[in-house]
Amino acid sequence: MAVASFQKPLAIDDVHVSQHICWPWDLDIWMEMNNGITLSLYDLGRLPFAKRTGLIKALRENKWALAIAGTSIRYRRRVHMFQRYEMRTRVIGRDERFIYLQQSMWRNGEATSSALYRSALTDKNGIVPTQKLADYYDRSDWNPTLPDWVQNWIEAEGTRIWPPEY
């Protein structure tokens, strides 16, 4: 967050890029980055993105919160101790209720993992329509078409049993 405070602001649909190192405490027993740590690092990666895009300011001014409503993650390459990697964070788009974000980690030009998030703006009354965020940014017409792979995930999530059977 301290570094993000000195970086140039980003538009809500720009990509935030940050550099990282896999530390010994990030490892699992196979001496590679733990999958749970990966999710935690992605959490931490969204904070500077939110700072640079003014999302934190929007949340505070409007008394909104941001809740993660779903996640899908794909792991493809291992990250080992002391390896450097890059994290990229961006908003893919929105529908009426949710904002969709993608985060990925890259090492030597190859993606090691990628996460798709569905997040909701909330207030004391529940979910806030995403149009209010577009209006806040003075981009009322901002409504990028969600890629097919995101639409497919949304549809698949719609068929998932809730609450779980056990």
C-alpha positions as CSV (number, residue, x, y, z in Angstrom):
1,M,0.0,0.0,0.0
2,A,2.9,2.3,0.8
3,V,4.4,1.8,-2.7
4,A,0.9,2.2,-4.3
5,S,0.6,5.6,-2.7
6,F,3.5,6.9,-4.8
7,Q,2.5,5.2,-8.0
8,K,0.4,7.0,-10.7
9,P,-3.4,6.5,-10.4
10,L,-5.0,3.9,-12.6
11,A,-8.4,3.9,-14.4
12,I,-10.8,1.2,-13.0
13,D,-10.1,-0.9,-16.1
14,D,-6.3,-0.6,-16.1
15,V,-3.9,-3.3,-15.1
16,H,-2.0,-3.0,-11.8
17,V,1.4,-4.8,-11.9
18,S,3.6,-5.6,-8.9
19,Q,6.8,-7.5,-8.3
20,H,7.2,-10.1,-5.6
21,I,9.6,-12.8,-4.2
22,C,8.5,-16.2,-2.9
23,W,9.8,-16.2,0.7
24,P,10.4,-19.3,2.8
25,W,7.2,-18.7,4.8
26,D,5.2,-18.9,1.5
27,L,6.2,-22.6,0.9
28,D,4.4,-25.9,1.5
29,I,6.1,-29.2,2.4
30,W,7.0,-29.7,-1.3
31,M,9.1,-26.5,-1.2
32,E,6.8,-24.6,-3.6
33,M,4.4,-21.7,-3.0
34,N,1.5,-23.0,-1.0
35,N,-1.9,-22.7,-2.8
36,G,-3.5,-21.1,0.3
37,I,-0.7,-18.5,0.4
38,T,-1.3,-17.8,-3.3
39,L,-4.9,-16.8,-2.5
40,S,-3.7,-14.6,0.4
41,L,-1.1,-13.0,-1.8
42,Y,-3.8,-12.3,-4.4
43,D,-5.9,-10.7,-1.6
44,L,-2.9,-8.4,-0.8
45,G,-2.5,-7.7,-4.6
46,R,-6.0,-6.3,-4.8
47,L,-5.4,-3.7,-2.1
48,P,-2.8,-1.6,-4.1
49,F,-5.0,-2.0,-7.2
50,A,-8.0,-0.6,-5.1
51,K,-5.8,2.2,-3.9
52,R,-4.5,3.2,-7.3
53,T,-7.9,3.1,-9.0
54,G,-9.6,5.1,-6.3
55,L,-11.8,2.2,-5.3
56,I,-10.8,2.5,-1.6
57,K,-11.8,6.2,-1.7
58,A,-15.1,5.2,-3.4
59,L,-15.8,2.6,-0.7
60,R,-15.1,5.0,2.1
61,E,-17.1,8.0,0.7
62,N,-20.1,5.8,-0.1
63,K,-19.9,3.6,3.0
64,W,-19.6,0.5,0.8
65,A,-17.7,-2.7,1.4
66,L,-16.4,-5.1,-1.1
67,A,-17.1,-8.8,-0.6
68,I,-15.7,-11.7,-2.6
69,A,-18.7,-13.7,-3.8
70,G,-16.9,-16.4,-5.7
71,T,-13.5,-17.5,-6.9
72,S,-12.1,-19.9,-9.5
73,I,-8.3,-20.4,-9.6
74,R,-6.1,-22.3,-11.9
75,Y,-2.5,-23.4,-11.0
76,R,-0.1,-24.2,-13.9
77,R,3.5,-23.6,-12.9
78,R,5.3,-23.9,-9.6
79,V,6.9,-21.0,-7.8
80,H,9.9,-22.0,-5.6
81,M,11.7,-20.2,-2.8
82,F,13.3,-16.9,-3.7
83,Q,12.0,-16.9,-7.2
84,R,10.7,-13.6,-8.4
85,Y,7.3,-13.3,-9.9
86,E,5.0,-10.6,-11.2
87,M,1.3,-10.2,-10.2
88,R,-1.2,-8.6,-12.5
89,T,-4.6,-7.4,-11.3
90,R,-7.5,-6.0,-13.5
91,V,-11.2,-5.6,-13.6
92,I,-12.6,-7.7,-16.5
93,G,-16.1,-6.1,-16.3
94,R,-19.3,-6.1,-14.5
95,D,-22.9,-7.2,-14.6
96,E,-25.8,-5.7,-12.6
97,R,-24.7,-7.2,-9.3
98,F,-21.1,-8.2,-9.5
99,I,-17.6,-6.9,-10.6
100,Y,-15.4,-9.5,-12.1
101,L,-11.6,-9.3,-11.5
102,Q,-8.8,-11.4,-12.8
103,Q,-5.4,-11.8,-11.2
104,S,-2.4,-13.7,-12.4
105,M,1.1,-14.5,-11.4
106,W,3.9,-14.6,-14.0
107,R,7.5,-15.9,-13.8
108,N,9.9,-15.7,-16.7
109,G,7.1,-14.7,-19.1
110,E,4.9,-17.7,-18.2
111,A,1.7,-17.6,-16.1
112,T,2.0,-19.7,-13.0
113,S,-1.6,-19.2,-11.8
114,S,-4.7,-17.2,-12.5
115,A,-7.7,-16.4,-10.4
116,L,-11.2,-15.1,-11.4
117,Y,-13.1,-13.3,-8.7
118,R,-16.7,-12.2,-8.5
119,S,-17.1,-9.4,-6.0
120,A,-20.0,-7.4,-4.8
121,L,-20.3,-3.9,-3.5
122,T,-22.3,-3.9,-0.3
123,D,-23.8,-1.5,2.1
124,K,-26.1,-1.9,5.1
125,N,-29.0,-2.9,2.8
126,G,-27.1,-5.6,0.9
127,I,-25.7,-5.6,-2.6
128,V,-25.2,-2.2,-4.3
129,P,-25.8,-2.2,-8.1
130,T,-22.5,-1.9,-10.0
131,Q,-23.9,1.0,-12.0
132,K,-23.4,3.1,-8.9
133,L,-19.7,2.4,-9.1
134,A,-19.6,3.3,-12.8
135,D,-21.4,6.5,-12.0
136,Y,-19.0,7.3,-9.2
137,Y,-16.1,7.1,-11.7
138,D,-18.1,9.3,-14.0
139,R,-18.1,6.5,-16.5
140,S,-21.9,5.7,-16.6
141,D,-21.4,3.9,-19.9
142,W,-18.6,1.7,-18.7
143,N,-19.9,-1.8,-19.2
144,P,-17.4,-3.9,-21.0
145,T,-18.6,-7.2,-22.5
146,L,-17.6,-10.1,-20.4
147,P,-15.5,-12.7,-22.3
148,D,-17.2,-16.0,-23.1
149,W,-15.0,-17.9,-20.5
150,V,-16.3,-15.5,-17.8
151,Q,-19.9,-15.9,-18.9
152,N,-19.5,-19.7,-19.0
153,W,-18.2,-19.6,-15.4
154,I,-21.2,-17.4,-14.3
155,E,-23.6,-19.8,-15.9
156,A,-21.9,-22.9,-14.3
157,E,-21.9,-21.2,-10.9
158,G,-25.7,-20.7,-11.4
159,T,-26.2,-24.4,-11.5
160,R,-24.1,-25.1,-8.3
161,I,-26.1,-26.5,-5.4
162,W,-26.5,-24.0,-2.5
163,P,-26.4,-24.6,0.4
164,P,-24.0,-27.6,0.1
165,E,-25.4,-31.0,0.7
166,Y,-22.7,-31.8,3.3
